[in-house]
Amino acid sequence: MALSFPGEQLLWDYVEGPKALPPHLMKRDLALYLERYFEANGVTIKRLALLFAVSIVFLFIEVGALIWLWVGG
């Protein structure tokens, strides 16, 4: 189950709502929320990080090939 991160709802709950939390409780609550969020989406985050790393490798290969062709290889 993937948790969503509802920014507008969080803003209402913590800042604009009728019972706004003091900053220390807000930080604690948001830290717990983010921990649950990252646990629920950890596999997706790791997969996207791996795909990003692979895409960077391919980008370097492509740029290297273009430079090699430009220099006259």
Biopython code that builds the backbone (N, CA, C, O; Angstrom):
import numpy as np
from Bio.PDB.StructureBuilder import StructureBuilder

atoms = [
    (1, "MET", "N", (0.846, -1.183, 0.000)),
    (1, "MET", "CA", (0.000, 0.000, 0.000)),
    (1, "MET", "C", (0.886, 1.238, 0.000)),
    (1, "MET", "O", (1.704, 1.415, 0.902)),
    (2, "ALA", "N", (0.733, 2.076, -0.981)),
    (2, "ALA", "CA", (1.516, 3.300, -1.074)),
    (2, "ALA", "C", (0.748, 4.445, -0.429)),
    (2, "ALA", "O", (-0.424, 4.680, -0.728)),
    (3, "LEU", "N", (1.426, 5.141, 0.448)),
    (3, "LEU", "CA", (0.821, 6.308, 1.073)),
    (3, "LEU", "C", (1.004, 7.508, 0.172)),
    (3, "LEU", "O", (2.041, 7.654, -0.476)),
    (4, "SER", "N", (0.018, 8.353, 0.129)),
    (4, "SER", "CA", (0.188, 9.597, -0.612)),
    (4, "SER", "C", (0.698, 10.652, 0.367)),
    (4, "SER", "O", (0.638, 10.468, 1.583)),
    (5, "PHE", "N", (1.183, 11.722, -0.162)),
    (5, "PHE", "CA", (1.680, 12.812, 0.687)),
    (5, "PHE", "C", (0.841, 14.042, 0.406)),
    (5, "PHE", "O", (1.212, 14.875, -0.420)),
    (6, "PRO", "N", (-0.299, 14.162, 1.094)),
    (6, "PRO", "CA", (-1.237, 15.263, 0.811)),
    (6, "PRO", "C", (-0.783, 16.575, 1.437)),
    (6, "PRO", "O", (-1.064, 16.839, 2.606)),
    (7, "GLY", "N", (-0.085, 17.391, 0.667)),
    (7, "GLY", "CA", (0.463, 18.642, 1.188)),
    (7, "GLY", "C", (-0.588, 19.597, 1.716)),
    (7, "GLY", "O", (-0.422, 20.173, 2.792)),
    (8, "GLU", "N", (-1.671, 19.771, 0.968)),
    (8, "GLU", "CA", (-2.707, 20.709, 1.405)),
    (8, "GLU", "C", (-3.369, 20.250, 2.698)),
    (8, "GLU", "O", (-3.662, 21.061, 3.577)),
    (9, "GLN", "N", (-3.602, 18.949, 2.808)),
    (9, "GLN", "CA", (-4.224, 18.428, 4.021)),
    (9, "GLN", "C", (-3.295, 18.582, 5.219)),
    (9, "GLN", "O", (-3.736, 18.937, 6.313)),
    (10, "LEU", "N", (-2.006, 18.314, 5.011)),
    (10, "LEU", "CA", (-1.040, 18.478, 6.104)),
    (10, "LEU", "C", (-0.954, 19.935, 6.547)),
    (10, "LEU", "O", (-0.888, 20.221, 7.743)),
    (11, "LEU", "N", (-0.955, 20.841, 5.596)),
    (11, "LEU", "CA", (-0.916, 22.265, 5.927)),
    (11, "LEU", "C", (-2.130, 22.650, 6.769)),
    (11, "LEU", "O", (-2.004, 23.379, 7.753)),
    (12, "TRP", "N", (-3.298, 22.160, 6.380)),
    (12, "TRP", "CA", (-4.516, 22.459, 7.137)),
    (12, "TRP", "C", (-4.441, 21.850, 8.541)),
    (12, "TRP", "O", (-4.777, 22.508, 9.526)),
    (13, "ASP", "N", (-4.001, 20.598, 8.626)),
    (13, "ASP", "CA", (-3.964, 19.917, 9.923)),
    (13, "ASP", "C", (-2.979, 20.559, 10.896)),
    (13, "ASP", "O", (-3.262, 20.657, 12.090)),
    (14, "TYR", "N", (-1.823, 20.997, 10.392)),
    (14, "TYR", "CA", (-0.766, 21.445, 11.288)),
    (14, "TYR", "C", (-0.672, 22.954, 11.466)),
    (14, "TYR", "O", (-0.214, 23.416, 12.511)),
    (15, "VAL", "N", (-1.092, 23.730, 10.479)),
    (15, "VAL", "CA", (-0.869, 25.177, 10.553)),
    (15, "VAL", "C", (-2.179, 25.960, 10.565)),
    (15, "VAL", "O", (-2.396, 26.801, 11.437)),
    (16, "GLU", "N", (-3.046, 25.683, 9.601)),
    (16, "GLU", "CA", (-4.220, 26.522, 9.422)),
    (16, "GLU", "C", (-5.465, 26.010, 10.142)),
    (16, "GLU", "O", (-6.436, 26.753, 10.282)),
    (17, "GLY", "N", (-5.459, 24.789, 10.591)),
    (17, "GLY", "CA", (-6.650, 24.190, 11.180)),
    (17, "GLY", "C", (-7.006, 24.788, 12.526)),
    (17, "GLY", "O", (-6.268, 25.610, 13.067)),
    (18, "PRO", "N", (-8.131, 24.375, 13.058)),
    (18, "PRO", "CA", (-8.589, 24.932, 14.331)),
    (18, "PRO", "C", (-7.683, 24.559, 15.506)),
    (18, "PRO", "O", (-7.600, 25.300, 16.486)),
    (19, "LYS", "N", (-6.998, 23.400, 15.408)),
    (19, "LYS", "CA", (-6.112, 22.979, 16.491)),
    (19, "LYS", "C", (-4.689, 22.842, 15.947)),
    (19, "LYS", "O", (-4.188, 21.729, 15.788)),
    (20, "ALA", "N", (-4.051, 23.951, 15.668)),
    (20, "ALA", "CA", (-2.677, 23.919, 15.158)),
    (20, "ALA", "C", (-1.735, 23.401, 16.241)),
    (20, "ALA", "O", (-1.865, 23.747, 17.415)),
    (21, "LEU", "N", (-0.798, 22.577, 15.831)),
    (21, "LEU", "CA", (0.143, 21.991, 16.783)),
    (21, "LEU", "C", (1.308, 22.933, 17.061)),
    (21, "LEU", "O", (1.685, 23.727, 16.200)),
    (22, "PRO", "N", (1.878, 22.846, 18.263)),
    (22, "PRO", "CA", (3.110, 23.601, 18.516)),
    (22, "PRO", "C", (4.246, 23.009, 17.679)),
    (22, "PRO", "O", (4.181, 21.839, 17.304)),
    (23, "PRO", "N", (5.273, 23.788, 17.383)),
    (23, "PRO", "CA", (6.332, 23.326, 16.470)),
    (23, "PRO", "C", (6.994, 22.004, 16.859)),
    (23, "PRO", "O", (7.263, 21.184, 15.981)),
    (24, "HIS", "N", (7.266, 21.767, 18.155)),
    (24, "HIS", "CA", (7.945, 20.530, 18.529)),
    (24, "HIS", "C", (7.069, 19.300, 18.283)),
    (24, "HIS", "O", (7.581, 18.253, 17.886)),
    (25, "LEU", "N", (5.778, 19.406, 18.509)),
    (25, "LEU", "CA", (4.878, 18.283, 18.228)),
    (25, "LEU", "C", (4.678, 18.109, 16.727)),
    (25, "LEU", "O", (4.535, 16.988, 16.240)),
    (26, "MET", "N", (4.667, 19.217, 15.999)),
    (26, "MET", "CA", (4.521, 19.155, 14.550)),
    (26, "MET", "C", (5.709, 18.425, 13.929)),
    (26, "MET", "O", (5.526, 17.578, 13.054)),
    (27, "LYS", "N", (6.931, 18.746, 14.376)),
    (27, "LYS", "CA", (8.129, 18.095, 13.847)),
    (27, "LYS", "C", (8.114, 16.598, 14.150)),
    (27, "LYS", "O", (8.453, 15.781, 13.294)),
    (28, "ARG", "N", (7.725, 16.249, 15.359)),
    (28, "ARG", "CA", (7.683, 14.835, 15.741)),
    (28, "ARG", "C", (6.659, 14.081, 14.899)),
    (28, "ARG", "O", (6.945, 13.001, 14.382)),
    (29, "ASP", "N", (5.479, 14.650, 14.768)),
    (29, "ASP", "CA", (4.408, 14.001, 14.020)),
    (29, "ASP", "C", (4.771, 13.858, 12.539)),
    (29, "ASP", "O", (4.523, 12.816, 11.932)),
    (30, "LEU", "N", (5.357, 14.907, 11.966)),
    (30, "LEU", "CA", (5.755, 14.842, 10.564)),
    (30, "LEU", "C", (6.897, 13.856, 10.351)),
    (30, "LEU", "O", (6.946, 13.189, 9.318)),
    (31, "ALA", "N", (7.810, 13.753, 11.305)),
    (31, "ALA", "CA", (8.899, 12.778, 11.191)),
    (31, "ALA", "C", (8.344, 11.355, 11.188)),
    (31, "ALA", "O", (8.792, 10.515, 10.409)),
    (32, "LEU", "N", (7.379, 11.088, 12.050)),
    (32, "LEU", "CA", (6.750, 9.761, 12.072)),
    (32, "LEU", "C", (5.987, 9.504, 10.779)),
    (32, "LEU", "O", (6.015, 8.395, 10.246)),
    (33, "TYR", "N", (5.311, 10.524, 10.279)),
    (33, "TYR", "CA", (4.569, 10.381, 9.024)),
    (33, "TYR", "C", (5.517, 10.085, 7.866)),
    (33, "TYR", "O", (5.249, 9.205, 7.048)),
    (34, "LEU", "N", (6.641, 10.832, 7.798)),
    (34, "LEU", "CA", (7.609, 10.602, 6.726)),
    (34, "LEU", "C", (8.247, 9.225, 6.834)),
    (34, "LEU", "O", (8.520, 8.589, 5.817)),
    (35, "GLU", "N", (8.486, 8.761, 8.050)),
    (35, "GLU", "CA", (9.050, 7.426, 8.228)),
    (35, "GLU", "C", (8.097, 6.371, 7.658)),
    (35, "GLU", "O", (8.532, 5.469, 6.943)),
    (36, "ARG", "N", (6.823, 6.477, 7.965)),
    (36, "ARG", "CA", (5.836, 5.541, 7.411)),
    (36, "ARG", "C", (5.759, 5.665, 5.892)),
    (36, "ARG", "O", (5.632, 4.663, 5.188)),
    (37, "TYR", "N", (5.837, 6.901, 5.388)),
    (37, "TYR", "CA", (5.781, 7.150, 3.951)),
    (37, "TYR", "C", (6.950, 6.471, 3.241)),
    (37, "TYR", "O", (6.757, 5.799, 2.227)),
    (38, "PHE", "N", (8.164, 6.644, 3.773)),
    (38, "PHE", "CA", (9.334, 6.050, 3.136)),
    (38, "PHE", "C", (9.347, 4.528, 3.274)),
    (38, "PHE", "O", (9.819, 3.831, 2.375)),
    (39, "GLU", "N", (8.836, 4.008, 4.382)),
    (39, "GLU", "CA", (8.737, 2.554, 4.522)),
    (39, "GLU", "C", (7.762, 1.978, 3.500)),
    (39, "GLU", "O", (8.032, 0.939, 2.897)),
    (40, "ALA", "N", (6.642, 2.641, 3.308)),
    (40, "ALA", "CA", (5.630, 2.153, 2.376)),
    (40, "ALA", "C", (6.090, 2.273, 0.929)),
    (40, "ALA", "O", (5.691, 1.467, 0.088)),
    (41, "ASN", "N", (6.913, 3.255, 0.627)),
    (41, "ASN", "CA", (7.345, 3.503, -0.744)),
    (41, "ASN", "C", (8.825, 3.202, -0.958)),
    (41, "ASN", "O", (9.404, 3.618, -1.961)),
    (42, "GLY", "N", (9.433, 2.490, -0.029)),
    (42, "GLY", "CA", (10.863, 2.227, -0.096)),
    (42, "GLY", "C", (11.299, 1.497, -1.348)),
    (42, "GLY", "O", (12.319, 1.846, -1.942)),
    (43, "VAL", "N", (10.542, 0.485, -1.762)),
    (43, "VAL", "CA", (10.907, -0.290, -2.945)),
    (43, "VAL", "C", (10.864, 0.596, -4.189)),
    (43, "VAL", "O", (11.766, 0.544, -5.025)),
    (44, "THR", "N", (9.833, 1.392, -4.308)),
    (44, "THR", "CA", (9.706, 2.290, -5.455)),
    (44, "THR", "C", (10.823, 3.326, -5.459)),
    (44, "THR", "O", (11.395, 3.616, -6.510)),
    (45, "ILE", "N", (11.137, 3.882, -4.299)),
    (45, "ILE", "CA", (12.201, 4.882, -4.200)),
    (45, "ILE", "C", (13.543, 4.273, -4.593)),
    (45, "ILE", "O", (14.312, 4.897, -5.324)),
    (46, "LYS", "N", (13.835, 3.061, -4.117)),
    (46, "LYS", "CA", (15.100, 2.403, -4.462)),
    (46, "LYS", "C", (15.169, 2.080, -5.952)),
    (46, "LYS", "O", (16.218, 2.235, -6.577)),
    (47, "ARG", "N", (14.059, 1.635, -6.515)),
    (47, "ARG", "CA", (14.034, 1.309, -7.941)),
    (47, "ARG", "C", (14.247, 2.568, -8.786)),
    (47, "ARG", "O", (14.992, 2.539, -9.766)),
    (48, "LEU", "N", (13.602, 3.658, -8.413)),
    (48, "LEU", "CA", (13.787, 4.913, -9.141)),
    (48, "LEU", "C", (15.217, 5.434, -9.004)),
    (48, "LEU", "O", (15.778, 5.968, -9.961)),
    (49, "ALA", "N", (15.807, 5.282, -7.820)),
    (49, "ALA", "CA", (17.199, 5.700, -7.632)),
    (49, "ALA", "C", (18.132, 4.872, -8.511)),
    (49, "ALA", "O", (19.080, 5.410, -9.083)),
    (50, "LEU", "N", (17.872, 3.570, -8.624)),
    (50, "LEU", "CA", (18.683, 2.712, -9.480)),
    (50, "LEU", "C", (18.521, 3.105, -10.952)),
    (50, "LEU", "O", (19.509, 3.192, -11.681)),
    (51, "LEU", "N", (17.300, 3.339, -11.383)),
    (51, "LEU", "CA", (17.066, 3.766, -12.760)),
    (51, "LEU", "C", (17.728, 5.109, -13.050)),
    (51, "LEU", "O", (18.239, 5.324, -14.149)),
    (52, "PHE", "N", (17.722, 5.999, -12.085)),
    (52, "PHE", "CA", (18.380, 7.290, -12.249)),
    (52, "PHE", "C", (19.886, 7.101, -12.399)),
    (52, "PHE", "O", (20.511, 7.740, -13.246)),
    (53, "ALA", "N", (20.473, 6.224, -11.578)),
    (53, "ALA", "CA", (21.907, 5.967, -11.670)),
    (53, "ALA", "C", (22.267, 5.354, -13.025)),
    (53, "ALA", "O", (23.275, 5.727, -13.625)),
    (54, "VAL", "N", (21.456, 4.423, -13.502)),
    (54, "VAL", "CA", (21.702, 3.803, -14.805)),
    (54, "VAL", "C", (21.590, 4.846, -15.916)),
    (54, "VAL", "O", (22.382, 4.844, -16.858)),
    (55, "SER", "N", (20.612, 5.728, -15.802)),
    (55, "SER", "CA", (20.448, 6.759, -16.835)),
    (55, "SER", "C", (21.641, 7.711, -16.849)),
    (55, "SER", "O", (22.032, 8.184, -17.916)),
    (56, "ILE", "N", (22.222, 7.998, -15.698)),
    (56, "ILE", "CA", (23.414, 8.845, -15.647)),
    (56, "ILE", "C", (24.586, 8.160, -16.342)),
    (56, "ILE", "O", (25.350, 8.810, -17.056)),
    (57, "VAL", "N", (24.730, 6.852, -16.138)),
    (57, "VAL", "CA", (25.798, 6.105, -16.814)),
    (57, "VAL", "C", (25.610, 6.195, -18.325)),
    (57, "VAL", "O", (26.563, 6.473, -19.053)),
    (58, "PHE", "N", (24.396, 5.964, -18.796)),
    (58, "PHE", "CA", (24.134, 6.053, -20.235)),
    (58, "PHE", "C", (24.369, 7.473, -20.767)),
    (58, "PHE", "O", (24.837, 7.641, -21.893)),
    (59, "LEU", "N", (24.051, 8.478, -19.972)),
    (59, "LEU", "CA", (24.296, 9.852, -20.381)),
    (59, "LEU", "C", (25.793, 10.105, -20.560)),
    (59, "LEU", "O", (26.205, 10.727, -21.539)),
    (60, "PHE", "N", (26.603, 9.626, -19.621)),
    (60, "PHE", "CA", (28.046, 9.787, -19.740)),
    (60, "PHE", "C", (28.579, 9.048, -20.960)),
    (60, "PHE", "O", (29.467, 9.551, -21.649)),
    (61, "ILE", "N", (28.049, 7.865, -21.233)),
    (61, "ILE", "CA", (28.479, 7.120, -22.419)),
    (61, "ILE", "C", (28.127, 7.888, -23.683)),
    (61, "ILE", "O", (28.939, 7.994, -24.602)),
    (62, "GLU", "N", (26.917, 8.422, -23.723)),
    (62, "GLU", "CA", (26.484, 9.177, -24.897)),
    (62, "GLU", "C", (27.319, 10.441, -25.098)),
    (62, "GLU", "O", (27.744, 10.735, -26.215)),
    (63, "VAL", "N", (27.551, 11.178, -24.033)),
    (63, "VAL", "CA", (28.359, 12.391, -24.137)),
    (63, "VAL", "C", (29.786, 12.033, -24.542)),
    (63, "VAL", "O", (30.389, 12.726, -25.361)),
    (64, "GLY", "N", (30.324, 10.966, -23.979)),
    (64, "GLY", "CA", (31.666, 10.520, -24.363)),
    (64, "GLY", "C", (31.739, 10.150, -25.834)),
    (64, "GLY", "O", (32.713, 10.484, -26.508)),
    (65, "ALA", "N", (30.722, 9.465, -26.338)),
    (65, "ALA", "CA", (30.695, 9.092, -27.746)),
    (65, "ALA", "C", (30.591, 10.328, -28.633)),
    (65, "ALA", "O", (31.243, 10.388, -29.675)),
    (66, "LEU", "N", (29.796, 11.302, -28.246)),
    (66, "LEU", "CA", (29.673, 12.526, -29.021)),
    (66, "LEU", "C", (30.995, 13.302, -29.048)),
    (66, "LEU", "O", (31.391, 13.826, -30.089)),
    (67, "ILE", "N", (31.664, 13.371, -27.912)),
    (67, "ILE", "CA", (32.962, 14.044, -27.871)),
    (67, "ILE", "C", (33.967, 13.292, -28.736)),
    (67, "ILE", "O", (34.743, 13.908, -29.467)),
    (68, "TRP", "N", (33.956, 11.983, -28.657)),
    (68, "TRP", "CA", (34.866, 11.168, -29.451)),
    (68, "TRP", "C", (34.625, 11.390, -30.956)),
    (68, "TRP", "O", (35.576, 11.514, -31.727)),
    (69, "LEU", "N", (33.356, 11.439, -31.363)),
    (69, "LEU", "CA", (33.046, 11.706, -32.772)),
    (69, "LEU", "C", (33.430, 13.129, -33.162)),
    (69, "LEU", "O", (33.902, 13.358, -34.275)),
    (70, "TRP", "N", (33.236, 14.073, -32.270)),
    (70, "TRP", "CA", (33.535, 15.472, -32.550)),
    (70, "TRP", "C", (35.041, 15.698, -32.729)),
    (70, "TRP", "O", (35.472, 16.492, -33.564)),
    (71, "VAL", "N", (35.828, 14.978, -31.920)),
    (71, "VAL", "CA", (37.278, 15.135, -31.993)),
    (71, "VAL", "C", (37.817, 14.454, -33.251)),
    (71, "VAL", "O", (38.925, 14.767, -33.687)),
    (72, "GLY", "N", (37.074, 13.551, -33.829)),
    (72, "GLY", "CA", (37.505, 12.925, -35.067)),
    (72, "GLY", "C", (37.797, 11.449, -34.944)),
    (72, "GLY", "O", (38.583, 10.895, -35.713)),
    (73, "GLY", "N", (37.161, 10.808, -33.974)),
    (73, "GLY", "CA", (37.391, 9.393, -33.744)),
    (73, "GLY", "C", (36.839, 8.539, -34.769)),
    (73, "GLY", "O", (36.967, 7.317, -34.690)),
]
sb = StructureBuilder()
sb.init_structure("model")
sb.init_model(0)
sb.init_chain("A")
sb.init_seg("    ")
for serial, (resi, resn, name, xyz) in enumerate(atoms, 1):
    if name == "N":
        sb.init_residue(resn, " ", resi, " ")
    sb.init_atom(name, np.array(xyz, "f"), 0.0, 1.0, " ", f" {name:<3s}", serial, name[0])
structure = sb.get_structure()
